Amino acid sequence: MNLFKYIKKDYYRLNNKNKPVLFIFFKSYISPSLKSVILFRLSSYFYGKKLFILSKYFYLKNIRCFGNDIHPSTSIGEGLLFPHPNGIVISGWAKLGNNITIFQQTTIGIKNLNSKSAPTIKDNCIIMAGAKLYGDITIGNNCIVGSNSVVIESFENSSVIGGIPAKLLKINNER
């Protein structure tokens, strides 16, 4: 994993601009969204390099600053965006694709303590505030998961999902 490539793509996704790298470090002090993503990326980078003390430091800093409990072993593609980085929990077994947007108070995790199967979320998905995704499920490309939904089954590409338990509300082909 190239740490700076991921951070650069995350920054561009946040700002929709191709600014010099110096702006990334400046913006990371201003934007809580980018700061939380950078803390996760650093934690994940050091975890992959087997520098567990540094990994744990950035992991705990993300929890302390934002309440985001995102395990360093979580596989998340480039272009990660947390518009409101507060209370996001993502299991270490979850797999997230590129250009994922996750709003506050979202949980992506295992169904029970004996299971190690967590959701797989493909590219270009938006997960709204308070959504919960549990178990061995797959959310297809270009999906939108509605606020406070509880998703316990898989959905195909371009789905709009909502409810408790989540149901298919619409197939969105325009996206």
VEXTOR-822903 format. One line per 10 residues: number of its first residue (from 0); for each residue x, y, z of C-alpha. Coordinates in nm, 4 decimals. Example, Ala and Ser with C-alpha at 12.3 -4.5 7.8 and 13.67 -1.06 7.14 Angstrom:
// residues 2
0 = 1.2300:-0.4500:0.7800; 1.3670:-0.1060:0.7140
This chain:
// residues 175
0 = 0.0000:0.0000:0.0000; 0.1362:0.3394:-0.0959; 0.0347:0.5595:0.1979; 0.0739:0.8939:0.0219; -0.1182:0.7780:-0.2868; -0.4155:0.6872:-0.0685; -0.4028:1.0112:0.1303; -0.3752:1.2140:-0.1895; -0.6818:1.0402:-0.3411; -0.8748:1.0883:-0.0137
10 = -0.7866:1.4591:-0.0205; -0.8925:1.4993:-0.3845; -1.2225:1.3270:-0.3092; -1.2869:1.5674:-0.0219; -1.2024:1.8814:-0.2165; -1.2613:1.7884:-0.5826; -0.9405:1.9715:-0.6637; -0.5923:1.8785:-0.7769; -0.3904:2.1015:-0.5470; -0.0246:2.0558:-0.4547
20 = 0.0640:1.8093:-0.1799; 0.1453:2.0954:0.0599; -0.2266:2.1773:0.0709; -0.3000:1.8253:0.1949; -0.0993:1.8783:0.5129; -0.2465:2.2256:0.5643; -0.6009:2.0987:0.5082; -0.5459:1.8055:0.7455; -0.5106:2.0535:1.0335; -0.8331:2.2289:0.9403
30 = -1.0611:1.9478:0.8231; -1.1709:1.6892:1.0802; -1.2879:1.4700:0.7918; -0.9420:1.4490:0.6369; -0.7690:1.4229:0.9746; -0.9748:1.1179:1.0704; -0.9043:0.9490:0.7355; -0.5309:1.0241:0.7667; -0.5239:0.8761:1.1184; -0.6837:0.5585:0.9838
40 = -0.4439:0.5452:0.6871; -0.1409:0.5863:0.9162; -0.2690:0.3195:1.1536; -0.3332:0.0816:0.8646; 0.0049:0.1559:0.7049; 0.2014:0.0813:1.0216; -0.0134:-0.2281:1.0867; 0.0846:-0.3593:0.7426; 0.4515:-0.2892:0.8170; 0.4148:-0.4832:1.1471
50 = 0.4950:-0.1721:1.3522; 0.2114:-0.2442:1.5922; 0.2977:0.0183:1.8542; 0.2776:0.3013:1.5988; -0.0341:0.1460:1.4491; -0.1988:0.1303:1.7907; -0.1010:0.4923:1.8618; -0.2809:0.6266:1.5518; -0.5733:0.3865:1.6034; -0.6240:0.5117:1.9606
60 = -0.5761:0.8733:1.8542; -0.8613:0.8306:1.6034; -1.0798:0.6868:1.8799; -0.9851:0.9622:2.1239; -1.0271:1.2529:1.8795; -1.3315:1.1396:1.6813; -1.4740:0.8283:1.8438; -1.4010:0.6363:1.5221; -1.3157:0.2724:1.5908; -1.1770:0.1526:1.2572
70 = -0.9473:-0.1462:1.2963; -0.6122:-0.1060:1.1154; -0.6557:-0.4390:0.9332; -0.9704:-0.3138:0.7590; -0.9330:-0.3125:0.3809; -1.0540:0.0235:0.2463; -0.9837:0.1508:-0.1050; -0.8856:0.5011:-0.2075; -1.1164:0.8012:-0.1968; -1.2533:0.7399:0.1543
80 = -1.4708:1.0237:0.2825; -1.6135:1.0865:0.6302; -1.8200:1.4101:0.5965; -1.8913:1.4069:0.9708; -1.6302:1.1835:1.1367; -1.7938:1.0883:1.4617; -1.8711:0.7451:1.6062; -1.7904:0.5357:1.2994; -1.7188:0.1695:1.3786; -1.5759:-0.0632:1.1110
90 = -1.4746:-0.4242:1.1754; -1.1269:-0.5454:1.0907; -1.2821:-0.8098:0.8628; -1.4819:-0.5630:0.6533; -1.3801:-0.4884:0.2948; -1.4660:-0.1519:0.1432; -1.4036:-0.0461:-0.2167; -1.3015:0.2873:-0.3677; -1.4858:0.6185:-0.3221; -1.6905:0.5202:-0.0175
100 = -1.8713:0.7918:0.1788; -1.9619:0.7078:0.5386; -2.1591:0.9455:0.7589; -2.1583:0.9632:1.1403; -2.2672:0.6928:1.3851; -2.2369:0.4115:1.1295; -2.1462:0.0538:1.2221; -2.0081:-0.1985:0.9738; -1.9380:-0.5213:1.1543; -1.9864:-0.8845:1.2390
110 = -2.3249:-1.0340:1.3225; -2.2192:-1.2124:1.6417; -1.9035:-1.2659:1.8450; -1.8379:-1.6144:1.7055; -1.8352:-1.4913:1.3453; -1.5477:-1.3364:1.1539; -1.7449:-1.2458:0.8449; -1.8152:-0.8774:0.7959; -1.9743:-0.6845:0.5086; -1.8133:-0.6243:0.1716
120 = -1.9038:-0.2863:0.0292; -1.8118:-0.2267:-0.3324; -1.7159:0.0986:-0.5084; -1.8945:0.4362:-0.5033; -2.1344:0.3670:-0.2158; -2.2849:0.6165:0.0264; -2.3723:0.5016:0.3772; -2.5894:0.7559:0.5544; -2.5919:0.8476:0.9237; -2.6712:0.5786:1.1771
130 = -2.6772:0.2888:0.9307; -2.5815:-0.0548:1.0623; -2.4462:-0.3264:0.8313; -2.3928:-0.6696:0.9869; -2.2721:-1.0112:0.8781; -2.1458:-1.1744:0.5627; -2.3243:-0.9484:0.3133; -2.2256:-0.7694:-0.0053; -2.3424:-0.4230:-0.0993; -2.3003:-0.3702:-0.4756
140 = -2.1452:-0.0783:-0.6626; -2.3171:0.2633:-0.6536; -2.5534:0.1815:-0.3656; -2.7039:0.4226:-0.1156; -2.7837:0.2949:0.2344; -3.0417:0.5153:0.4057; -3.0146:0.6692:0.7498; -3.0703:0.4363:1.0472; -3.1101:0.1313:0.8232; -3.0197:-0.2121:0.9567
150 = -2.8763:-0.4140:0.6680; -2.8458:-0.7902:0.7215; -2.8750:-0.9160:0.3625; -2.6904:-0.8503:0.0358; -2.8072:-0.6044:-0.2293; -2.7192:-0.5686:-0.5964; -2.5573:-0.2752:-0.7788; -2.7265:0.0686:-0.7863; -2.9719:-0.0120:-0.5061; -3.1242:0.2408:-0.2710
160 = -3.1674:0.0610:0.0615; -3.3581:0.1646:0.3719; -3.5578:0.0480:0.6696; -3.5347:-0.1862:0.9669; -3.4583:-0.4475:0.8447; -3.3384:-0.2915:0.5220; -3.5413:-0.3409:0.2054; -3.4780:-0.2461:-0.1544; -3.6457:0.0904:-0.2068; -3.5363:0.1569:-0.5610
170 = -3.2894:0.0578:-0.8313; -3.1098:0.3776:-0.9240; -2.9783:0.3454:-1.2804; -2.8999:0.7147:-1.3292; -2.5887:0.7108:-1.1079
